[in-house]
Amino acid sequence: MSATVETPKAAATRRNRKVGTVVSAKMQKTVVVEVTRFVRNDRYGRIQKRSEKFLADDRVLGCKPGDVVEIEETRPLSARKRWRVKAIVTKGRAIAPEISGDASAS
């Protein structure tokens, strides 16, 4: 019989990873990442879009809104931050802020 011993690198590769879009980068060292997934309704079979927002630590990469990033689960870094930005998948155009009111009324 051979005993299997987990190495620290093997344990790190089992962390949960998700891919999502950066929707806000207004905080220092933190970005808000929205992860979208599609779920089939059990009763009717209709495909529904579900999205969740995660706070992710971004100390090195400097993500901007619109970037598609890969986030990885990590130890709790603050009260709501449990994810770390692992890589920027694609650089995106910045999301334009919504303007309230009529722009032509001046």
C-alpha angles and dihedrals in degrees: 000000000000121000116220116221119197114228120213090250092055091050091051093054092061093067116121114257131194136181120221147142125270108239099173135021100169096118126079112260091350134094131185112232122195114208116196125198135172121233128189115229110242096220105036103022093231115148112237130193116233125184134186131189122223130188108228132189113242110176100143114024102053100217121201130205111281096033117128108226140179114231128196130205115250142165117297107285097178139343094297104009114099101142135075127204106247101179143346107244096188134355110236138197114265116264109250113237115243114250116217118218131019114311094201094059102090 
